[in-house]
């Protein structure tokens, strides 16, 4: 996951990222696929050591030279972060 957007507006923080990866449905890589998923996220500072994020994106899957529309689609994200920020 590549993510950027370190600008804070009060208690909110927007960020943008792209997840990407490759794999296969078999051990010998006969059916390879590629996944790319751009997304946007807004994180809210709830408390000093707790943040919650909401976001969404779209997943694109390319499988063996053909598009797989059954797996493409919108994604939604709910993110809980605990720690020292």
C-alpha positions as CSV (number, residue, x, y, z in Angstrom):
1,X,0.0,0.0,0.0
2,X,1.4,3.4,-1.0
3,X,-0.3,6.2,0.9
4,X,0.1,9.9,1.0
5,X,-1.5,13.0,2.4
6,X,0.1,14.2,5.6
7,X,-1.9,17.5,5.8
8,X,-4.1,18.0,8.8
9,X,-7.3,20.2,8.8
10,X,-8.2,20.7,12.5
11,X,-9.1,17.2,13.7
12,X,-9.4,15.6,10.2
13,X,-6.7,14.3,7.9
14,X,-7.4,13.3,4.3
15,X,-5.2,10.7,2.6
16,X,-5.0,8.9,-0.7
17,X,-3.4,5.6,-1.5
18,X,-3.1,2.7,-3.9
19,X,-2.9,-1.0,-3.0
20,X,-1.5,-3.3,-5.7
21,X,-0.4,-6.8,-5.9
22,X,-0.1,-9.9,-8.1
23,X,-0.9,-13.6,-7.6
24,X,-2.0,-16.8,-9.2
25,X,-4.8,-19.2,-8.7
26,X,-2.4,-22.1,-9.1
27,X,1.1,-23.0,-7.8
28,X,2.7,-23.0,-11.2
29,X,1.5,-19.5,-12.2
30,X,-0.7,-20.7,-15.1
31,X,-3.5,-18.2,-14.2
32,X,-1.8,-15.0,-13.0
33,X,-3.7,-11.9,-12.0
34,X,-3.0,-8.3,-11.1
35,X,-4.9,-6.2,-8.5
36,X,-4.9,-2.4,-8.3
37,X,-7.0,-0.5,-5.7
38,X,-6.9,3.3,-5.5
39,X,-8.6,4.7,-2.4
40,X,-9.3,7.9,-0.4
41,X,-9.6,8.1,3.4
42,X,-10.6,10.7,5.9
43,X,-9.2,10.2,9.4
44,X,-10.7,11.9,12.5
45,X,-8.9,12.5,15.7
46,X,-11.3,11.2,18.3
47,X,-9.0,11.2,21.4
48,X,-5.3,11.8,22.1
49,X,-4.4,8.1,21.3
50,X,-7.3,7.1,19.1
51,X,-8.3,7.9,15.5
52,X,-11.0,6.5,13.2
53,X,-11.0,6.6,9.5
54,X,-13.6,6.2,6.8
55,X,-12.9,5.8,3.1
56,X,-13.6,4.0,-0.1
57,X,-12.0,3.1,-3.4
58,X,-12.4,0.9,-6.5
59,X,-10.7,-2.5,-7.1
60,X,-9.5,-3.4,-10.6
61,X,-8.5,-7.0,-11.3
62,X,-6.8,-8.1,-14.5
63,X,-6.7,-11.8,-14.9
64,X,-4.6,-13.6,-17.6
65,X,-5.2,-10.8,-20.2
66,X,-8.9,-10.5,-19.6
67,X,-10.9,-8.3,-17.2
68,X,-12.7,-10.0,-14.4
69,X,-15.8,-7.9,-13.9
70,X,-17.2,-10.2,-11.2
71,X,-14.4,-9.1,-8.8
72,X,-14.0,-5.5,-9.9
73,X,-16.0,-3.0,-7.8
74,X,-16.3,-0.4,-5.1
75,X,-14.7,-1.0,-1.7
76,X,-15.3,0.7,1.6
77,X,-12.9,1.0,4.6
78,X,-13.4,1.5,8.3
79,X,-10.0,2.1,10.0
80,X,-9.3,2.2,13.8
81,X,-5.9,3.5,14.9
82,X,-4.6,3.3,18.5
83,X,-1.2,4.6,19.6
84,X,1.0,7.7,20.1
85,X,0.7,10.0,17.1
